Every structure is written in structure tokens, then in C-alpha cells.
Amino acid sequence: MDLVTRCSDLPYEQLCEEIRIFGRARKEALGRGATADAEVAESVLDWFLDELADRLRGDVSREPRPRGEPVPQ
């Protein structure tokens, strides 16, 4: 499964968790001076952030929310 497919199949909560994981990985890599690792983590993080942005804009709605439920923040 490629990254794009994986992103679009993740439920909202897991997508947010992946964003946190790769954000931490990037931060840790930068702290170690591992520029290449930081760039890879940032690239993956960008994919997940793009997916989240699409969902929040309503472009990709794979998880319909019940009426009256607030939009996740």
C-alpha cells in the first residue's frame, strides 16, 4: 500500500496521531543533526497534513459525521 492510499484510509484520530508521530520524529532528527532523516520525516508529515487539510476543507470526506457533532479541532 502506498502512502497516498494509506493516508486516505486512516480514520481522523489515527491521521492526527500519525501527524504527531512524524512531527516528533522530525524534531528528534533535527536535534541529532540528522538532516536527511528530518527531511524524510518532514516529507511524510506533509502528506499527512495535506490529507488533514483536504478533509477539513471537505474535499475528501471519507468519514461522515453525525449531524450536530462538532468538527474535530
BELNORGI-V234975 format. One record per residue. N is the residue number from 1. RES is the residue in one letter. SS is DSSP state (alpha for helix, beta for strand, coil for the rest). NEAR is the number of other ideal C-beta (glycine too) atoms within 8 Angstrom. Layout:
BEGIN
N:RES:SS:NEAR ; N:RES:SS:NEAR
END
This chain:
BEGIN
1:M:coil:4 ; 2:D:coil:5 ; 3:L:alpha:7 ; 4:V:alpha:7 ; 5:T:alpha:8 ; 6:R:alpha:9 ; 7:C:alpha:12 ; 8:S:alpha:9 ; 9:D:alpha:7 ; 10:L:coil:10 ; 11:P:coil:6 ; 12:Y:alpha:9 ; 13:E:alpha:6 ; 14:Q:alpha:8 ; 15:L:alpha:14 ; 16:C:alpha:10 ; 17:E:alpha:8 ; 18:E:alpha:10 ; 19:I:alpha:12 ; 20:R:alpha:8 ; 21:I:alpha:8 ; 22:F:alpha:13 ; 23:G:alpha:9 ; 24:R:alpha:8 ; 25:A:alpha:10 ; 26:R:alpha:12 ; 27:K:alpha:8 ; 28:E:alpha:8 ; 29:A:alpha:12 ; 30:L:alpha:10 ; 31:G:alpha:6 ; 32:R:alpha:7 ; 33:G:coil:5 ; 34:A:coil:8 ; 35:T:alpha:8 ; 36:A:alpha:6 ; 37:D:alpha:10 ; 38:A:alpha:11 ; 39:E:alpha:8 ; 40:V:alpha:8 ; 41:A:alpha:12 ; 42:E:alpha:10 ; 43:S:alpha:8 ; 44:V:alpha:10 ; 45:L:alpha:12 ; 46:D:alpha:8 ; 47:W:alpha:11 ; 48:F:alpha:13 ; 49:L:alpha:9 ; 50:D:alpha:9 ; 51:E:alpha:13 ; 52:L:alpha:11 ; 53:A:alpha:8 ; 54:D:alpha:9 ; 55:R:alpha:14 ; 56:L:alpha:7 ; 57:R:alpha:6 ; 58:G:coil:5 ; 59:D:coil:6 ; 60:V:coil:7 ; 61:S:coil:7 ; 62:R:coil:6 ; 63:E:coil:7 ; 64:P:coil:4 ; 65:R:coil:6 ; 66:P:coil:5 ; 67:R:coil:4 ; 68:G:coil:3 ; 69:E:coil:5 ; 70:P:coil:4 ; 71:V:coil:5 ; 72:P:coil:5 ; 73:Q:coil:3
END
